[in-house]
């Protein structure tokens, strides 16, 4: 996912370096507010249960598991990847 986000940022910035990010980005990535726990860890603890419920209990999660990382292989297995 990091490569996807990095590639998307590269495309949006047209290959230029991005400087002077807003303080909110720095706070999210490097700040630590709750009991000196980094904000990124708190964000992970909030998002993980949401992703788990989505992947295990919702239709889109089942589709993502079925297709996996290789759309062509899933299609050859008879899974409708559309």
Secondary structure as GFF3:
##gff-version 3
##sequence-region A 1 82
A	DSSP	alpha_helix	2	12	.	.	.	ID=ss1
A	DSSP	alpha_helix	23	30	.	.	.	ID=ss2
A	DSSP	beta_strand	32	34	.	.	.	ID=ss3
A	DSSP	beta_strand	37	38	.	.	.	ID=ss4
A	DSSP	alpha_helix	39	57	.	.	.	ID=ss5
A	DSSP	alpha_helix	59	67	.	.	.	ID=ss6
A	DSSP	alpha_helix	71	76	.	.	.	ID=ss7
###
